[in-house]
Amino acid sequence: MTLILLAISLTIILCIVAYNFAVYALPFMVGLSAFQYFHDMGTGFLMSGLAAVGAALLSVALVFAVLGFAKNPALRLIALAVFAVPATVAGYALIHGTTKHFIDSGVALNLLGGAGGLFIGIAAMLHLNALGTAVFSR
């Protein structure tokens, strides 16, 4: 019984940690791509890491700039959607990977993964919109 409770609590902790990381999926993807690009170009590990951090921060700053200066709601929604699509994919993969051994039905597994991905994508949009509004309201 203790082992089952431990497994359930560790799964919940994994989901909370992964949820917090999935919100920032776009900067991670941009940073990883920049790291791979610069590392393949022959720069060292340290310079590739610095380029990755710079690219990740630039992607967040670009979305913040669009949220802060754009008055068109459609443009703001597009900027939020660009940030939320990788979070949605990461949320789907998180839920699918966590529950694939518990649920036998493929349809139910895809529906649950889609719901989790949608939840994390919407949460990423709300989180970024609140953060962008707080940065530019000062």
Protein Blocks (a to p, Z undefined) as FASTA:
>chain_A
ZZmmmmmmmmmmmmmmmmmmmmmmmmmmmmmmmmmmmmmnopafklmmmmmmmmmmmmmm
mmmmmmmmpmbfklmmmmmmmmmmmmmmmmmmmmmmmmmmmpmblklmmmmmmmmmmmmm
mmmmmmmmmmmmmmmmZZ
